[in-house]
Amino acid sequence: MRARMAVAGALLVAAAGGLSWVLAGPSEQRRRDIAQHLPESSRAQLESSRRRNALVMEVIKESAKTGENMTRKTDWNKPSRSDS
């Protein structure tokens, strides 16, 4: 009998958690608004993200070769070598 009550209580807690998850989540319109502002939503933002990621990877590779912290030496406003 106690096991059944424990299972019923656990199911009740799980159902309450699922319901609160659904109610607290964003609406469909809000999800569309969020998706429009993701980096992948426009070509310019996507290319900018790719260039930034390429620069970061270049710095990581250079740091791995030299054993130094290259982030302090890199000019983050300068385009990477792969952009030229």
Sequence and secondary structure as in RCSB ss.txt:
>XXXX:A:sequence
MRARMAVAGALLVAAAGGLSWVLAGPSEQRRRDIAQHLPESSRAQLESSRRRNALVMEVIKESAKTGENMTRKTD
WNKPSRSDS
>XXXX:A:secstr
 HHHHHHHHHHHHHHHHHHHHHHHS  HHHHHHHHHTSGGGSHHHHHHHHHHHHHHHHHHHHHHHH S GGGT  
TTS  GGG 
